[in-house]
Amino acid sequence: MIPAGFAYTRAASAAEALSLLAEHGDEAKLLAGGHSLLPLMKLRLAQPERLIDIGEVADLSYINDGGDHVAVGALTRHRDVEHSDLLAKHLPLLAHVAAHVGDPQVRNRGTIGGSLVHGDPASDLPSVALTTGATMVITGPSGERTVAAADFFQGFLETAVGADELLTEIRFPKHTGAGWGFQKFNRRAQDWAIVGCSVQAAADGNGGGVALVNMGSTPMLASSATDALRSGSSAADIGSVAAEGTEPPSDLHAQAAYRQHLARVLVERAATAAGL
Protein backbone atom coordinates (compact mmCIF):
# COMPACT_ATOMS: atom_id res chain seq x y z
CA MET A 1 0.00 0.00 0.00
CA ILE A 2 0.95 3.65 -0.34
CA PRO A 3 1.29 5.83 2.77
CA ALA A 4 -0.92 8.87 3.26
CA GLY A 5 0.63 12.20 2.32
CA PHE A 6 3.07 13.81 4.73
CA ALA A 7 5.54 16.67 4.99
CA TYR A 8 9.24 15.90 5.44
CA THR A 9 11.95 17.71 7.39
CA ARG A 10 15.54 16.57 7.97
CA ALA A 11 17.03 17.46 11.36
CA ALA A 12 20.74 18.18 11.59
CA SER A 13 21.00 17.66 15.36
CA ALA A 14 19.13 16.23 18.32
CA ALA A 15 18.34 19.77 19.47
CA GLU A 16 16.78 20.62 16.12
CA ALA A 17 14.74 17.40 16.19
CA LEU A 18 13.35 18.29 19.63
CA SER A 19 12.55 21.80 18.42
CA LEU A 20 10.65 20.39 15.45
CA LEU A 21 8.74 17.99 17.71
CA ALA A 22 7.74 20.91 19.93
CA GLU A 23 6.64 22.89 16.88
CA HIS A 24 4.54 20.18 15.23
CA GLY A 25 3.24 18.31 18.27
CA ASP A 26 1.45 14.97 18.08
CA GLU A 27 1.19 15.11 14.29
CA ALA A 28 4.95 14.59 13.88
CA LYS A 29 6.94 11.34 13.97
CA LEU A 30 10.67 10.75 14.11
CA LEU A 31 12.22 8.74 11.29
CA ALA A 32 15.55 6.98 11.83
CA GLY A 33 16.19 3.75 9.89
CA GLY A 34 12.51 3.54 8.96
CA HIS A 35 12.11 -0.22 9.40
CA SER A 36 9.50 0.14 12.14
CA LEU A 37 7.61 3.27 11.12
CA LEU A 38 7.41 2.92 7.34
CA PRO A 39 5.61 -0.46 7.33
CA LEU A 40 3.00 1.03 9.68
CA MET A 41 2.61 3.99 7.36
CA LYS A 42 2.20 1.74 4.31
CA LEU A 43 -0.60 -0.08 6.12
CA ARG A 44 -1.96 3.32 7.23
CA LEU A 45 -1.82 2.24 10.84
CA ALA A 46 0.29 5.36 11.35
CA GLN A 47 -0.50 8.57 9.45
CA PRO A 48 1.83 11.34 10.66
CA GLU A 49 1.42 14.70 9.00
CA ARG A 50 5.17 15.33 9.22
CA LEU A 51 8.23 13.10 9.32
CA ILE A 52 11.31 14.44 11.08
CA ASP A 53 14.29 12.57 9.68
CA ILE A 54 17.02 12.09 12.31
CA GLY A 55 18.89 9.41 10.37
CA GLU A 56 21.93 11.61 9.74
CA VAL A 57 22.33 13.02 13.26
CA ALA A 58 25.90 11.80 13.68
CA ASP A 59 26.27 12.73 17.35
CA LEU A 60 23.76 10.02 18.33
CA SER A 61 25.71 7.19 16.70
CA TYR A 62 28.48 5.79 18.94
CA ILE A 63 29.54 2.93 21.19
CA ASN A 64 31.58 4.24 24.13
CA ASP A 65 33.14 2.80 27.27
CA GLY A 66 31.37 4.40 30.23
CA GLY A 67 33.38 2.72 32.96
CA ASP A 68 30.87 0.36 34.53
CA HIS A 69 28.69 0.37 31.42
CA VAL A 70 28.78 0.63 27.64
CA ALA A 71 26.95 3.67 26.25
CA VAL A 72 25.31 3.14 22.87
CA GLY A 73 23.90 6.09 20.94
CA ALA A 74 20.29 5.61 19.89
CA LEU A 75 21.10 6.04 16.19
CA THR A 76 23.81 3.40 16.16
CA ARG A 77 23.14 0.97 13.31
CA HIS A 78 22.58 -2.70 14.07
CA ARG A 79 25.63 -3.61 11.99
CA ASP A 80 27.87 -1.39 14.14
CA VAL A 81 26.51 -3.06 17.28
CA GLU A 82 27.06 -6.47 15.73
CA HIS A 83 30.73 -5.77 14.90
CA SER A 84 31.74 -3.70 17.95
CA ASP A 85 34.94 -4.95 19.62
CA LEU A 86 33.93 -3.17 22.84
CA LEU A 87 30.62 -5.03 23.00
CA ALA A 88 32.27 -8.31 22.03
CA LYS A 89 34.41 -7.95 25.15
CA HIS A 90 31.95 -6.58 27.68
CA LEU A 91 28.47 -7.51 26.39
CA PRO A 92 28.67 -10.20 23.69
CA LEU A 93 24.96 -11.01 24.08
CA LEU A 94 24.05 -7.62 22.58
CA ALA A 95 26.43 -8.02 19.63
CA HIS A 96 25.14 -11.54 19.00
CA VAL A 97 21.46 -10.57 19.06
CA ALA A 98 22.09 -7.58 16.77
CA ALA A 99 23.44 -10.06 14.21
CA HIS A 100 20.02 -11.78 14.18
CA VAL A 101 17.99 -8.66 13.37
CA GLY A 102 16.43 -8.97 9.92
CA ASP A 103 18.89 -9.26 7.03
CA PRO A 104 22.07 -7.35 6.06
CA GLN A 105 20.06 -4.55 4.45
CA VAL A 106 18.01 -4.06 7.62
CA ARG A 107 21.11 -4.20 9.83
CA ASN A 108 22.86 -1.55 7.75
CA ARG A 109 19.93 0.89 7.98
CA GLY A 110 18.04 0.04 11.17
CA THR A 111 19.03 1.60 14.50
CA ILE A 112 19.06 0.20 18.01
CA GLY A 113 17.07 3.16 19.31
CA GLY A 114 14.41 2.75 16.66
CA SER A 115 13.99 -0.90 17.56
CA LEU A 116 13.67 -0.14 21.28
CA VAL A 117 11.31 2.83 20.92
CA HIS A 118 9.03 0.84 18.61
CA GLY A 119 8.48 -1.53 21.53
CA ASP A 120 7.40 -4.51 19.44
CA PRO A 121 6.95 -7.54 21.75
CA ALA A 122 8.33 -9.80 18.97
CA SER A 123 11.53 -7.76 18.57
CA ASP A 124 14.85 -9.25 19.70
CA LEU A 125 16.81 -6.26 21.01
CA PRO A 126 14.37 -5.22 23.78
CA SER A 127 15.01 -8.61 25.39
CA VAL A 128 18.70 -7.74 25.73
CA ALA A 129 17.92 -4.38 27.32
CA LEU A 130 15.70 -6.13 29.86
CA THR A 131 17.94 -9.06 30.72
CA THR A 132 21.07 -6.92 31.12
CA GLY A 133 19.35 -4.19 33.17
CA ALA A 134 19.94 -1.40 30.67
CA THR A 135 19.05 2.23 31.33
CA MET A 136 17.42 4.46 28.69
CA VAL A 137 18.43 8.11 28.43
CA ILE A 138 15.52 10.20 27.17
CA THR A 139 15.92 13.85 26.19
CA GLY A 140 13.09 16.37 26.05
CA PRO A 141 12.25 20.04 26.62
CA SER A 142 13.14 19.73 30.33
CA GLY A 143 16.48 18.05 29.68
CA GLU A 144 17.59 14.46 30.21
CA ARG A 145 15.93 11.78 32.29
CA THR A 146 16.71 8.09 32.72
CA VAL A 147 14.32 5.16 32.71
CA ALA A 148 15.16 1.56 33.59
CA ALA A 149 14.48 -0.94 30.82
CA ALA A 150 12.02 -2.71 33.13
CA ASP A 151 9.88 0.47 33.17
CA PHE A 152 10.43 1.49 29.55
CA PHE A 153 8.00 -0.82 27.73
CA GLN A 154 4.54 0.27 28.84
CA GLY A 155 2.05 -1.22 26.38
CA PHE A 156 1.68 -2.66 22.90
CA LEU A 157 4.01 -0.54 20.72
CA GLU A 158 4.13 1.98 23.59
CA THR A 159 7.19 3.11 25.53
CA ALA A 160 8.10 5.73 28.12
CA VAL A 161 9.28 8.18 25.42
CA GLY A 162 6.86 11.12 25.29
CA ALA A 163 5.57 12.80 22.14
CA ASP A 164 8.02 15.67 22.60
CA GLU A 165 10.99 13.50 23.62
CA LEU A 166 13.80 11.57 21.99
CA LEU A 167 15.66 8.45 23.09
CA THR A 168 19.30 9.50 22.87
CA GLU A 169 21.35 6.79 24.58
CA ILE A 170 21.17 3.28 26.02
CA ARG A 171 23.51 2.36 28.89
CA PHE A 172 24.21 -1.35 29.18
CA PRO A 173 25.93 -2.55 32.38
CA LYS A 174 29.06 -4.53 31.59
CA HIS A 175 28.86 -8.31 31.95
CA THR A 176 32.49 -9.01 31.14
CA GLY A 177 33.27 -12.71 31.14
CA ALA A 178 29.76 -13.76 32.18
CA GLY A 179 27.85 -16.46 30.35
CA TRP A 180 24.94 -15.69 28.09
CA GLY A 181 22.49 -17.37 25.74
CA PHE A 182 19.99 -16.43 23.05
CA GLN A 183 17.37 -18.64 21.43
CA LYS A 184 14.90 -17.75 18.71
CA PHE A 185 12.29 -20.05 17.22
CA ASN A 186 10.87 -18.94 13.88
CA ARG A 187 9.70 -20.38 10.58
CA ARG A 188 12.37 -18.74 8.43
CA ALA A 189 15.71 -17.19 9.29
CA GLN A 190 14.57 -13.58 8.83
CA ASP A 191 11.10 -13.87 10.36
CA TRP A 192 9.98 -12.40 13.66
CA ALA A 193 10.38 -14.85 16.51
CA ILE A 194 7.41 -17.06 17.31
CA VAL A 195 9.12 -17.22 20.71
CA GLY A 196 12.59 -16.11 21.70
CA CYS A 197 14.61 -15.42 24.80
CA SER A 198 17.78 -13.80 26.11
CA VAL A 199 19.62 -15.06 29.18
CA GLN A 200 22.43 -13.10 30.83
CA ALA A 201 24.39 -14.57 33.75
CA ALA A 202 25.39 -12.30 36.62
CA ALA A 203 28.76 -10.53 36.70
CA ASP A 204 30.45 -7.95 38.96
CA GLY A 205 27.33 -7.09 40.93
CA ASN A 206 25.06 -6.98 37.87
CA GLY A 207 22.31 -9.46 38.59
CA GLY A 208 21.63 -10.86 35.15
CA GLY A 209 18.21 -12.03 34.05
CA VAL A 210 15.92 -13.77 31.58
CA ALA A 211 13.75 -11.93 29.05
CA LEU A 212 11.18 -13.27 26.60
CA VAL A 213 10.26 -12.38 23.03
CA ASN A 214 6.64 -12.51 21.78
CA MET A 215 5.20 -13.82 25.04
CA GLY A 216 2.92 -10.89 25.87
CA SER A 217 1.79 -7.47 24.73
CA THR A 218 5.20 -5.95 25.58
CA PRO A 219 8.81 -7.13 25.66
CA MET A 220 9.00 -8.76 29.07
CA LEU A 221 11.34 -9.84 31.82
CA ALA A 222 10.60 -13.41 32.91
CA SER A 223 10.35 -12.66 36.62
CA SER A 224 10.25 -16.21 37.98
CA ALA A 225 13.06 -17.38 35.71
CA THR A 226 15.13 -14.32 36.61
CA ASP A 227 14.64 -15.01 40.32
CA ALA A 228 15.69 -18.63 39.74
CA LEU A 229 18.80 -17.52 37.85
CA ARG A 230 19.81 -15.09 40.58
CA SER A 231 19.34 -17.73 43.27
CA GLY A 232 21.74 -20.08 41.52
CA SER A 233 19.22 -22.57 40.12
CA SER A 234 20.09 -25.01 37.36
CA ALA A 235 19.28 -24.40 33.71
CA ALA A 236 16.46 -26.96 33.92
CA ASP A 237 14.91 -25.24 36.92
CA ILE A 238 15.23 -21.81 35.28
CA GLY A 239 13.51 -23.11 32.16
CA SER A 240 10.74 -24.83 34.10
CA VAL A 241 9.39 -21.52 35.41
CA ALA A 242 10.06 -19.40 32.32
CA ALA A 243 6.42 -19.18 31.25
CA GLU A 244 5.01 -18.23 34.64
CA GLY A 245 3.03 -14.99 34.53
CA THR A 246 2.98 -14.83 30.72
CA GLU A 247 -0.06 -14.26 28.50
CA PRO A 248 1.20 -15.04 25.01
CA PRO A 249 -0.99 -14.50 21.96
CA SER A 250 -2.63 -17.23 19.92
CA ASP A 251 -2.35 -16.66 16.18
CA LEU A 252 -1.80 -18.53 12.91
CA HIS A 253 1.79 -19.31 13.94
CA ALA A 254 1.18 -20.83 17.38
CA GLN A 255 -1.35 -21.21 20.15
CA ALA A 256 -0.66 -19.68 23.56
CA ALA A 257 -0.03 -23.07 25.22
CA TYR A 258 2.53 -23.98 22.57
CA ARG A 259 4.31 -20.66 23.04
CA GLN A 260 4.54 -21.33 26.77
CA HIS A 261 6.02 -24.76 26.04
CA LEU A 262 8.53 -23.16 23.68
CA ALA A 263 9.47 -20.57 26.30
CA ARG A 264 10.36 -23.29 28.79
CA VAL A 265 12.41 -25.24 26.25
CA LEU A 266 14.21 -22.24 24.80
CA VAL A 267 15.05 -20.67 28.15
CA GLU A 268 16.54 -23.97 29.38
CA ARG A 269 18.68 -24.14 26.21
CA ALA A 270 19.80 -20.52 26.56
CA ALA A 271 20.56 -20.98 30.25
CA THR A 272 22.60 -24.09 29.43
CA ALA A 273 24.55 -22.12 26.83
CA ALA A 274 25.18 -19.47 29.52
CA GLY A 275 26.79 -22.11 31.69
CA LEU A 276 24.03 -22.14 34.32
N, C-alpha and C positions, 0 to 999 in steps of 0.2 A: 504494500500500500504506500501511498504518498502522504507525507506529513502535512498537517495544516500549515498555512503560511505563518512566517515569523520574521522578525527583524534580527539582525546579527551584528554583534559588536565584539571586537577582539580587545581583551585587556592586556596591558603590557606589564602589570604588576599586581600583586595581591591587593595592595591598597586601592588600585583603580577598580579591581573586580568588586571589592566591598562597596566602593562609592557607587558603582553601577547598580549593584543589588539594592542599595538604599534608595536610589533614584527610581527604579522600576518596580520595586516591591514584589508581591507574590506572583506577578505575571512573568518574572524572569527566572531562567534556569541557567546554572553553570554547565559548561561543556568542557570536558577534559579530553579523554580518549574517545568518548562517544559510544562505547560498546554497551553501556547500560541505558543511557538516555535515548539514543537514536532508535533502537528497536521499539521502545514505548511510544515514541513519536510516530513511527511508521504505522503502528497499530491504533494511533490516536487515543491511547490511554494517557498520554501526556500531551498537552497542547499549549506550551509556553508561547507568549507573544514575543518574547525576546530571548535569544541565546547569547550568553556572555562567554566567549571562548577564552579559557585560561590555559589552553594547551601549551602555549609558548612562554609561560611565566617561569623563567629559568631558575629563579631563586627558591622555588618550591620543589626542585628535583635534586635530591642528594641522599647519600647514605653516610652518616657521620658517627664517629665513636663519641658517645656522651659519658664515658666513664663507666657507670654501672648499667648503662643501657646503650642501645643503638638507635639513633634518631634517623627516621626515614621521612623525607619530604613527601607530601601528599601527591605530588605530580611525578613521582619516580615511576618509570615504566616497569612493567612486570619483568621484562628481559633484564633490566639493570639489577633488580632484586635477585633474580635467578642466578646471575653471574657475579654477584658481589663477593669478593674475598673476605671482607669484614663479616658479612653474614655467615659465610661458610664456616668461619672460625667460631663465632659467638652465638649464632642462631641458625644452624643448618636447616631446621624444620621450615623456617620461612622461605629460604632459598629453594628448598625442594618443592614446597607447595606452589610457589610462583611458577615453577617449571611445568606444572600441570594445569595452568589456566589456559583454556582455549587452545589455539594453535599459534605458530610463530607470528602470524600477522597480528593476532590479538595481543600477544605479549609485547610486540614492538610498538603498539599504539596505546593499549590500555594502561591505566595507572592504578597504583595501590589505593590511593585515596578515593578514586572513583568507585572501585569495587567495594570499599568499606562503607562509603556514604550511601551507596545504593541499597545496602542492607538486605540483599537477597538471601533467604534462608538456605538456598541451594548452592550458594557461592562458597568457594574453598577458603579464601584468605581471611574472612571473618573468624573462622575456626582457629586460626593461628593467633589472632589478636586475643581471643578469649583464653585459649589454653596457656598462653605465655604471660598473661596479665598485663597486656599493653595498655598504654595511656594515650588518649587522643587529645591533641592540642587544637582547639577551635578558636578562630579569630573572628571578632565581630566589631560592631561600633564601640563597644565598651572595652575593647582590648582582648587579651587572651584569657581563656579558661581551659581547664583540663577536665576530662571525663574518663573514668575507667572503662575499659572495654566491656565489662560486665553490665554497665549502665548505659552503654552507647546505643545498643540495638533495642528499640522501644516498641516496635510493631512491624507489621508486614510492610516492607520497603520503607520503613520509617526509622530515623535515627535521631540522636540528640542535637544534630546540627540545625539551627534555626534558619528561617527564610532569609535572614540578612547576615548569615554567618558563612564561614569557609573553614573546612578542615585543612589545616596547614602542615601538621606533622604528626607522626605516630612514633611513640617511644616504646621500644621493645626491651624489657629487661634481658640482660645477657644470661644465657644458659650454657656457658662454655663447658664443653666436655660432658654434658648431660645427655642421656639417651632420649630418643624421640621416635615417633612413628606416625605414619599417615596412610590411611586406607580410603579408597574411593571405589564404590561399586557403581558402574554405569553400563549402558548398552554398547556404546561406542566410545572410542578414546577421547573424543572432544566434546562429549555430551555433558550436561549438568549431572551431578551425582544423584543417583537414586537414594543412596545413603553414603555418607562419608564421615571421617573422624580424624582429628588431630590429637596426639598424645605427647605431652612434654613432661619429662621427668624433672624432678626438683634439682636445683643447683644453687649454691652460694646464697642460701636464704630465700631464693625465689621458689615458691611452692610447687610450681608445675600444675598440670591439670589435664582434663579431657574435655574436648568440645565436639559437637555433632553437627553434621551438615544435612539439611533437608529432613529434620526430625521435628519441626514445629513451624510456627508462623514467623519466627526470627532465628538468626544464628544463635546457638544456645550452648552454654556450659552444662555438661552432664554432671550435676551436683553430686549425686551418689557415687559415681565413678571417680570423680575428683577427690572426694573424701576418702575413698578406698585407696587411691594412689598415694595420697599424702600420709595415710596411716601405715603404709608399707605393705599393702596387700599384694597378692600374686596377680599375674596377668589374667588368670582365669577368674579370680574373684572380682577384679576390676571390670572385666567384660560382663560378668553375670548381672551387674546392677546398672549397666550403661543405659538401658532404656527406661529406667525408673523416672517418673515425672514427665515423660514425653507424650506429646499428642501429635504424632505424625499424620500427614495427609494420606488419604486413599485416592489414587488416580489411575490412569490407564497403565502406568508403569509398575505400580505395586500397591497392595493393600497395607493399611496401617500395621496390622499384626506382622506382616512380612518385613516391613521396615524395622520394627522393633527387634525382630530376630536378627536381621542384618546388623543392626547397631551392636548387639551383643557379640556377634562373631567378629566384626571388623575391629571393635575396640580391643578385644582380646588379642587379635593379631597385631594391632598397632602397639599395644602395651608390651607384647613379647618382643617386637622389634626394638622397643625402647630399653630392653633389658630388665623389665620389671617382673 
